Amino acid sequence: MPLLHSEENKVVAQAIPLLEHWVDCSTADVARRNLIQLQRFGHYPHRNAALGRVNSSDEVLFLQH
């Protein structure tokens, strides 16, 4: 489960088959959605405020939906 929260694409990608095998498909789906965010933004936009990062205009639109 900690792998699911990494902001490194490679780590999250490696976690997906482990989650499918040892946990459940819905948790693996969360990891897949996380990986899409990482591929798009390079990090999780919802963590920006807590980490003192400024949202890009694309991130603002993403977070609004």
Stockholm file with secondary structure:
# STOCKHOLM 1.0

chainA/1-65         MPLLHSEENKVVAQAIPLLEHWVDCSTADVARRNLIQLQRFGHYPHRNAALGRVNSSDEVLFLQH
#=GR chainA/1-65 SS CGGGGCSCHHHHHHHHHHHHHHSCHHHHHHHHHHHHHHHHHSSCGGGHHHHTCCCCHHHHHHHHC
#=GC SS_cons        CGGGGCSCHHHHHHHHHHHHHHSCHHHHHHHHHHHHHHHHHSSCGGGHHHHTCCCCHHHHHHHHC
//
